[in-house]
Amino acid sequence: MKLRLDFFLISLSISIATACTSTTAREYSDAELSATARTRSTATVEDVALALELADLGPLVVPVPSAPAELRPDMDEFWHAAAYAWNPELRAMRRRVRAAQAELDSAGKPQPIQGQAMALDLSDPAAELEFQAMVDLLGLLGVGPADAAKKLASATARAELAALEARVWSLRFEVDRARVELAAAKSLETALAALYGECSEVLPRIEILAQRGWIGRGMTEGALSALHMLEHHQSIARLEVIRARSDLAALCGLDSTHSAFDEAQSGVIDRFRPEDVELNDPSDAELLARLPELRSAKLELAVAEAELVRMARERWPMIGIGPRTMLRPDEQLLGGMIGLSVPFPGALEGAIAAQRERRDASYEALESALVAARAELDRTARTFAESVELAEEHAPLTDMSMARMLAASQAEFLADPERLERWSFAVGERLDSLMALVRARAELVRAWLDCEEARGPRTEVAP
């Protein structure tokens, strides 16, 4: 009897001590926060490597960027590594993964120990005293609801990790698309500056002819408006550079004042060769095995299934067992007790039916995601084929013809002032063809990135 009573008192003492122990609060300072944030504007290779080390979650089914050997803006590795280390959404998802993994230690544990003490007469301490304690038997054995809770926590942790993997995969392509946008904006800004320099060479002649009345006012204003339109689009291009720079900085978690953005040029576009691309057509099984979005949807279905099992197990009775001790002035009695907590009949059926619907909805979402994935394969393949033709044939040939037309009309104007109107028209046409050429080249690289993303990583790991 004394042994059982001591066990109960020791357990109670441990529980009270644990409850009274609080985690040491972390202290924060504005200066520390500011210093940490400011490193994003001067991040070095060492900073990126340290951030990647802190972000490590072990091997993932998608390629995880490694620290770049050097900080070169023309290297894919630098931008991918920075995004993996500092992207705000990815950092939050890593914390959720770690939290879900940590919760596995508490999942499926026994219910709280229940204990009580009763006194027959408070005015007489020597009167009869009774102590009772019960522990969760099924929880101790790890069966029933406890087992279901453990499996649910495990499925949740795997689903959180799969969602992170899917985001790592999609973020890689978002970063590259943002790099393409920045490169295209810079290329267009440079091309428009060159075009304006070429066209503005005739501005003194236009002004002289207008002052002497050798060309009409309408013809003069038309020519000036063509030059103003070039300046207008130059400003738009500069604004686009600012926007694209900001978007890329946000994805990579870097400060937009970082010198890497100044040095980033059009290499990401110029290095691309369509003839090096090999597009495959994966089967449904391959897509389900390796496409991160589908893997994540499969594990979300597993979570819904585990939650349904857990709710069904709640219909099991909660069985508690423990000692019962009675202290009387003339004797001490030791006995045992068992307690049952049984859900009211039918009380859980509605909740279980609702979860069954949510489980079926998860299955339908997975089915729809697979259909959408196959449609995306078809769309990206067709888009890439059209983009190749546009970037390799139509846009370059059109721009070449417009460049020749502008050169010819400018030569004609130098010989005959009455040809100014034709020159103004050629300037507008050349502006449109030049912008279309830059867009076509950028769109081709974006189409290739879409194809790569839609087909998933080549590594296949069973979920």
C-alpha positions in Angstrom: 0.0 0.0 0.0 2.8 2.4 0.9 4.5 1.7 -2.4 1.4 2.5 -4.4 0.7 5.6 -2.5 4.3 6.8 -2.8 4.2 6.1 -6.6 1.1 8.4 -6.9 2.7 11.1 -4.8 5.9 11.0 -6.8 4.0 11.2 -10.1 2.0 14.1 -8.8 5.2 15.9 -7.7 6.8 15.4 -11.1 3.8 16.7 -12.9 3.6 19.8 -10.7 7.3 20.4 -11.1 7.1 20.1 -14.9 4.1 22.4 -15.1 5.9 25.1 -13.0 9.0 24.9 -15.2 8.8 27.4 -18.0 11.0 27.8 -21.1 13.4 30.6 -20.7 12.1 33.6 -22.7 14.3 34.8 -25.5 15.2 38.4 -25.3 15.0 40.5 -28.5 16.5 43.9 -29.3 15.8 46.3 -32.1 19.6 46.7 -32.6 20.1 43.0 -33.1 17.1 42.7 -35.5 18.4 45.7 -37.5 21.9 44.3 -37.7 20.6 40.9 -38.9 18.3 42.5 -41.5 21.1 44.8 -42.9 23.3 41.8 -43.7 20.8 41.1 -46.6 22.1 44.1 -48.4 25.7 43.0 -48.3 25.3 39.2 -48.1 28.5 37.3 -48.9 29.1 33.7 -49.8 29.8 32.9 -46.2 26.5 34.5 -45.2 24.6 32.3 -47.7 26.5 29.2 -46.6 25.6 29.8 -42.9 22.0 30.5 -43.7 21.8 27.2 -45.7 23.3 25.4 -42.8 20.7 26.7 -40.4 18.0 25.9 -42.9 19.0 22.3 -43.3 16.2 19.8 -42.8 18.0 16.8 -44.1 17.6 15.3 -47.6 14.5 16.3 -49.6 13.1 14.7 -52.8 13.7 17.9 -54.7 17.2 19.3 -55.4 18.3 21.5 -52.6 20.6 24.4 -53.6 24.2 24.3 -52.2 26.2 27.2 -51.2 27.8 28.9 -54.3 31.5 28.8 -54.7 31.5 32.6 -55.3 29.1 35.4 -55.3 28.4 35.8 -59.0 25.1 37.2 -60.2 25.3 35.2 -63.4 25.3 31.9 -61.5 22.0 30.1 -60.9 23.3 28.7 -57.7 23.6 32.1 -56.0 20.0 33.1 -56.5 18.6 29.6 -55.8 20.7 29.3 -52.6 19.7 32.8 -51.4 16.0 32.0 -52.0 16.2 28.7 -50.2 17.9 30.3 -47.2 15.9 33.5 -46.9 12.6 33.4 -48.7 10.1 34.4 -46.1 7.4 31.9 -47.0 10.0 29.1 -47.1 11.4 30.0 -43.7 7.9 29.9 -42.2 7.2 26.5 -43.8 10.4 25.1 -42.4 9.3 26.2 -38.9 6.0 24.4 -39.4 7.8 21.2 -40.5 10.0 21.4 -37.4 7.0 22.0 -35.2 5.1 19.1 -36.7 8.1 16.8 -36.2 8.5 18.0 -32.6 4.8 17.3 -31.9 5.5 13.6 -32.7 7.0 13.3 -29.2 3.7 14.3 -27.6 1.3 12.5 -30.0 -0.4 9.4 -28.6 0.7 9.9 -25.1 -1.6 8.7 -22.2 -4.3 11.0 -21.0 -3.6 13.1 -17.9 -3.4 11.1 -14.6 -6.5 11.6 -12.7 -6.3 11.7 -8.9 -8.4 12.9 -6.0 -8.4 12.9 -2.2 -11.4 12.9 0.0 -11.8 13.6 3.7 -14.8 12.3 5.6 -14.7 15.1 8.2 -12.6 18.2 7.7 -12.9 19.2 11.3 -11.3 15.9 12.3 -8.1 15.2 10.4 -7.8 11.8 12.0 -11.1 10.7 10.4 -11.3 8.7 7.3 -9.1 9.8 4.3 -9.3 8.4 0.8 -6.9 8.7 -2.1 -7.6 7.7 -5.7 -5.6 7.8 -8.9 -6.1 6.5 -12.4 -4.0 6.3 -15.5 -5.0 5.9 -19.1 -4.6 2.1 -19.8 -5.0 2.3 -23.6 -2.6 5.2 -23.8 0.0 3.3 -21.8 -0.3 0.4 -24.2 -0.3 2.6 -27.2 -3.4 1.2 -28.8 -6.8 2.6 -29.9 -7.1 6.4 -29.8 -3.4 6.8 -28.8 -2.2 4.8 -31.8 -4.5 6.7 -34.1 -3.2 10.1 -32.7 0.4 9.0 -33.2 -0.3 8.0 -36.8 -2.1 11.2 -37.5 0.8 13.3 -36.1 3.2 11.3 -38.3 1.1 11.8 -41.4 0.8 15.5 -40.6 4.6 15.9 -40.3 5.1 14.1 -43.6 2.5 16.3 -45.3 4.1 19.5 -43.9 7.5 18.3 -45.3 5.9 17.4 -48.7 4.3 20.9 -48.8 7.8 22.4 -48.1 9.3 20.3 -50.9 6.6 21.4 -53.3 7.4 25.0 -52.4 11.1 24.5 -52.8 10.5 23.2 -56.3 8.1 25.9 -57.4 10.3 28.7 -55.8 13.3 27.7 -57.9 11.3 28.4 -61.1 9.7 31.6 -59.7 13.2 32.9 -59.0 14.4 32.0 -62.5 11.3 33.6 -64.1 12.0 36.8 -62.0 15.6 36.7 -63.2 14.3 36.5 -66.8 12.0 39.4 -66.1 14.9 41.5 -64.8 17.2 40.5 -67.6 14.5 41.3 -70.2 13.8 44.7 -68.7 17.5 45.6 -68.6 17.9 44.4 -72.2 15.0 46.4 -73.4 16.3 49.5 -71.5 19.6 49.1 -73.2 18.1 48.5 -76.7 15.8 51.5 -76.4 18.6 53.7 -75.4 20.6 52.6 -78.4 17.5 53.2 -80.7 16.9 56.6 -79.3 20.6 57.5 -79.8 20.3 56.4 -83.4 17.0 58.2 -84.1 17.9 61.5 -82.3 20.8 62.1 -84.7 18.3 63.6 -87.2 16.8 65.9 -84.5 19.0 68.9 -85.4 18.0 68.6 -89.1 14.3 68.4 -88.2 14.6 71.6 -86.1 16.5 73.5 -88.8 14.0 72.5 -91.5 11.1 73.4 -89.3 12.6 76.8 -88.4 13.1 77.6 -92.1 9.6 76.4 -93.0 10.8 73.7 -95.3 8.6 71.1 -93.6 5.1 71.5 -92.3 4.1 71.7 -88.7 2.2 68.4 -88.7 5.1 66.6 -90.1 7.4 68.2 -87.5 5.2 67.3 -84.6 4.8 63.8 -85.9 8.5 63.3 -85.9 8.9 64.8 -82.4 6.1 62.7 -81.0 7.9 59.6 -82.4 11.0 60.6 -80.4 9.0 61.4 -77.3 7.4 57.9 -77.6 10.9 56.4 -77.5 11.6 58.4 -74.4 8.3 57.3 -72.9 9.1 53.7 -73.4 12.6 54.2 -72.0 11.0 55.4 -68.8 8.6 52.5 -68.7 11.6 50.1 -69.2 13.4 51.7 -66.3 10.3 51.4 -64.1 10.1 47.7 -65.2 13.7 47.2 -64.1 12.9 48.6 -60.7 9.8 46.4 -60.4 11.6 43.3 -61.5 14.5 44.0 -59.2 12.1 44.3 -56.3 10.2 41.2 -57.2 13.5 39.1 -57.4 14.7 40.6 -54.1 11.5 39.6 -52.4 11.7 36.0 -53.6 15.4 35.7 -52.6 15.0 37.4 -49.3 17.7 39.9 -50.2 17.7 43.7 -49.9 17.1 45.2 -53.3 20.2 47.4 -52.8 22.5 44.4 -52.9 25.2 44.9 -55.6 24.2 41.6 -57.2 21.2 43.2 -58.8 23.3 45.9 -60.4 25.6 43.2 -62.0 22.8 40.9 -63.1 22.5 41.1 -66.9 20.9 39.1 -69.6 23.0 36.0 -69.3 20.1 33.9 -68.1 18.5 34.6 -71.5 21.5 34.7 -73.8 22.9 31.4 -72.6 19.7 29.5 -73.4 19.8 27.2 -76.4 16.4 25.7 -77.5 18.2 22.9 -79.3 19.6 21.5 -76.1 16.1 21.0 -74.6 14.7 17.4 -74.4 11.1 17.2 -73.4 9.8 13.9 -72.1 6.2 12.8 -71.5 6.0 11.2 -68.1 3.3 8.7 -67.3 0.7 9.2 -64.5 2.7 6.9 -62.2 5.9 9.0 -62.8 4.0 12.2 -62.2 2.5 10.9 -58.9 5.9 9.7 -57.8 8.0 12.7 -58.5 5.9 15.8 -59.1 6.1 17.7 -55.7 2.6 19.1 -56.0 1.0 15.7 -56.5 3.2 14.1 -53.8 1.9 16.8 -51.4 -1.7 16.2 -52.4 -1.2 12.4 -51.8 0.1 13.1 -48.3 -2.8 15.5 -47.6 -5.1 12.6 -48.5 -3.1 10.5 -46.0 -3.7 13.1 -43.3 -7.4 13.2 -44.0 -7.5 9.4 -43.8 -5.6 9.4 -40.5 -7.9 12.0 -39.1 -10.9 9.9 -40.0 -9.3 6.9 -38.3 -8.5 9.0 -35.2 -12.1 10.2 -35.0 -13.4 6.7 -35.4 -11.2 5.5 -32.6 -12.7 8.2 -30.3 -15.7 5.7 -30.0 -13.5 3.5 -28.0 -14.0 3.7 -24.3 -11.3 5.4 -22.2 -10.2 2.9 -19.6 -8.5 4.1 -16.5 -6.9 2.0 -13.8 -5.2 2.8 -10.6 -4.9 2.4 -6.8 -7.4 3.4 -4.2 -6.2 3.9 -0.6 -8.4 4.5 2.4 -6.9 5.6 5.7 -8.9 5.2 8.9 -7.8 5.7 12.5 -7.7 2.0 13.2 -6.9 0.5 9.8 -5.5 1.2 6.3 -7.2 -0.3 3.2 -5.6 -0.7 -0.2 -7.7 -1.6 -3.3 -7.9 -1.0 -7.0 -10.3 0.8 -9.2 -11.1 0.9 -12.9 -12.9 3.7 -14.7 -14.6 3.9 -18.1 -15.4 6.9 -20.1 -17.7 5.9 -22.9 -18.9 8.4 -25.6 -22.7 8.9 -25.7 -24.1 6.5 -28.4 -24.2 8.3 -31.7 -22.6 11.5 -30.5 -19.6 11.2 -32.8 -21.4 9.9 -35.9 -22.0 13.3 -37.4 -18.4 14.4 -36.9 -17.1 11.1 -38.4 -19.4 11.5 -41.4 -18.2 15.1 -41.9 -14.6 13.9 -41.8 -15.4 11.2 -44.3 -16.6 13.8 -46.7 -13.4 15.8 -46.1 -11.4 12.6 -46.8 -13.3 12.1 -50.1 -12.8 15.7 -51.0 -9.0 15.2 -50.6 -9.1 12.3 -52.9 -11.1 14.3 -55.5 -8.5 17.1 -55.1 -5.7 14.7 -55.8 -7.6 13.4 -58.9 -8.2 16.9 -60.2 -4.5 17.8 -59.5 -3.4 14.8 -61.7 -5.7 15.9 -64.5 -4.4 19.5 -64.2 -0.8 18.2 -64.3 -1.4 16.3 -67.5 -3.1 19.4 -69.0 -0.1 21.5 -67.9 2.3 19.1 -69.7 0.4 19.5 -72.9 0.1 23.3 -72.5 3.8 23.8 -71.7 4.9 21.6 -74.7 2.7 23.5 -77.1 3.7 26.8 -75.7 7.4 26.0 -75.9 7.1 24.9 -79.6 5.3 28.2 -80.5 7.8 30.2 -78.5 10.7 28.7 -80.3 9.2 29.6 -83.7 8.4 33.1 -82.4 11.8 33.8 -80.9 13.9 32.1 -83.5 12.1 33.2 -86.7 9.2 35.6 -86.6 10.4 38.2 -84.1 14.0 38.4 -85.3 13.0 38.6 -89.0 10.4 41.3 -88.3 12.8 43.3 -86.2 15.5 43.0 -88.9 13.1 44.2 -91.6 12.0 47.1 -89.4 15.6 48.1 -88.7 16.3 48.1 -92.4 13.1 50.1 -93.1 14.1 52.7 -90.5 17.7 53.0 -91.9 16.3 53.4 -95.4 13.7 56.0 -94.4 16.3 57.9 -92.5 18.6 57.9 -95.5 15.7 59.1 -97.7 14.9 61.9 -95.2 18.5 63.1 -95.3 18.1 63.4 -99.0 14.5 64.7 -99.2 12.8 66.5 -96.3 9.4 65.4 -97.6 10.3 61.9 -96.5 10.1 62.8 -92.8 6.6 61.5 -92.3 7.8 58.1 -93.5 10.7 58.2 -91.1 8.3 59.0 -88.2 6.2 56.0 -89.1 9.3 53.7 -89.3 10.4 54.8 -85.8 7.2 53.6 -84.3 7.3 50.3 -86.2 10.9 49.8 -85.1 10.0 50.5 -81.5 7.2 47.8 -81.6 9.4 45.2 -83.3 12.2 45.8 -80.9 10.0 45.3 -77.8 8.4 42.3 -79.4 11.9 40.7 -80.0 12.9 41.2 -76.4 9.6 39.8 -75.1 9.9 36.8 -77.5 13.3 35.9 -76.2 12.2 36.2 -72.6 9.0 34.2 -73.3 11.0 31.4 -74.8 13.1 30.9 -71.6 9.9 31.2 -69.5 8.3 28.6 -71.6 11.2 26.2 -71.1 11.1 26.9 -67.3 7.4 26.0 -67.4 8.2 22.7 -69.1 10.8 21.8 -66.5 8.6 22.6 -63.6 5.6 20.7 -65.0 7.7 17.5 -65.4 9.1 17.5 -61.9 12.5 16.6 -60.6 14.1 13.5 -62.0 14.6 11.9 -58.5 11.9 9.5 -57.6 11.3 8.7 -54.0 8.2 6.8 -52.8 6.0 9.0 -50.5 
